[in-house]
Amino acid sequence: MHMPITHIGIGMDASVTPLRHGGLSLVQTTDFFYPLVDDPYMMGKISCANVLSDLFAMGVTDCDNMLMLLGVSTKMTEKERDVVIPLMMRGFKARLCCSW
């Protein structure tokens, strides 16, 4: 069986740091980008794919937890934010669930 090699250290957009507890590692990636499409659900899926590609590039094949920090424009009304944010989160989660 072929096991991918996790690259310890710093990649282009991610880092893998071994922890002292039972062979676990802290995997971190941070991305920032502007909207690429007008559909918030699709933007969530695109964002997730971008994050996952950073992890896959480092050889990460398993992830127990993921934290999403989402910022939206202050020019949006509260009603717009109430619509856009859940759609982006649903798109992110939908892409994440089919990737592992």
Contacts in CASP RR format, 6 or more apart in sequence:
PFRMAT RR
TARGET T0000
AUTHOR 0000-0000-0000
METHOD contacts of the structure
MODEL  1
MHMPITHIGIGMDASVTPLRHGGLSLVQTTDFFYPLVDDPYMMGKISCAN
VLSDLFAMGVTDCDNMLMLLGVSTKMTEKERDVVIPLMMRGFKARLCCSW
4 59 0 8 1.000
4 61 0 8 1.000
5 59 0 8 1.000
6 16 0 8 1.000
6 25 0 8 1.000
6 58 0 8 1.000
6 59 0 8 1.000
6 60 0 8 1.000
6 61 0 8 1.000
7 16 0 8 1.000
7 58 0 8 1.000
7 59 0 8 1.000
8 16 0 8 1.000
8 17 0 8 1.000
8 18 0 8 1.000
8 25 0 8 1.000
9 15 0 8 1.000
9 16 0 8 1.000
9 17 0 8 1.000
11 57 0 8 1.000
11 58 0 8 1.000
12 54 0 8 1.000
12 57 0 8 1.000
13 29 0 8 1.000
13 30 0 8 1.000
13 31 0 8 1.000
13 54 0 8 1.000
13 57 0 8 1.000
14 27 0 8 1.000
14 28 0 8 1.000
14 29 0 8 1.000
14 54 0 8 1.000
14 55 0 8 1.000
14 57 0 8 1.000
14 58 0 8 1.000
14 60 0 8 1.000
15 27 0 8 1.000
15 28 0 8 1.000
15 29 0 8 1.000
15 58 0 8 1.000
16 25 0 8 1.000
16 26 0 8 1.000
16 27 0 8 1.000
16 58 0 8 1.000
16 60 0 8 1.000
17 25 0 8 1.000
17 26 0 8 1.000
17 27 0 8 1.000
17 28 0 8 1.000
18 24 0 8 1.000
18 25 0 8 1.000
19 25 0 8 1.000
19 26 0 8 1.000
27 55 0 8 1.000
27 58 0 8 1.000
27 60 0 8 1.000
27 63 0 8 1.000
29 51 0 8 1.000
29 54 0 8 1.000
29 55 0 8 1.000
31 47 0 8 1.000
31 50 0 8 1.000
31 51 0 8 1.000
31 54 0 8 1.000
33 47 0 8 1.000
33 50 0 8 1.000
35 43 0 8 1.000
36 43 0 8 1.000
36 46 0 8 1.000
37 43 0 8 1.000
37 46 0 8 1.000
39 87 0 8 1.000
40 83 0 8 1.000
40 84 0 8 1.000
40 85 0 8 1.000
40 87 0 8 1.000
40 88 0 8 1.000
41 87 0 8 1.000
41 88 0 8 1.000
41 90 0 8 1.000
41 91 0 8 1.000
41 94 0 8 1.000
42 91 0 8 1.000
43 88 0 8 1.000
43 91 0 8 1.000
44 87 0 8 1.000
44 88 0 8 1.000
44 89 0 8 1.000
44 90 0 8 1.000
44 91 0 8 1.000
44 92 0 8 1.000
44 95 0 8 1.000
45 91 0 8 1.000
45 92 0 8 1.000
45 94 0 8 1.000
45 95 0 8 1.000
47 68 0 8 1.000
47 88 0 8 1.000
47 92 0 8 1.000
48 91 0 8 1.000
48 92 0 8 1.000
48 93 0 8 1.000
48 95 0 8 1.000
48 96 0 8 1.000
48 99 0 8 1.000
49 95 0 8 1.000
51 66 0 8 1.000
52 95 0 8 1.000
52 96 0 8 1.000
52 99 0 8 1.000
55 63 0 8 1.000
62 100 0 8 1.000
63 100 0 8 1.000
66 96 0 8 1.000
68 89 0 8 1.000
68 92 0 8 1.000
70 85 0 8 1.000
70 88 0 8 1.000
70 89 0 8 1.000
72 81 0 8 1.000
72 84 0 8 1.000
72 85 0 8 1.000
76 84 0 8 1.000
END
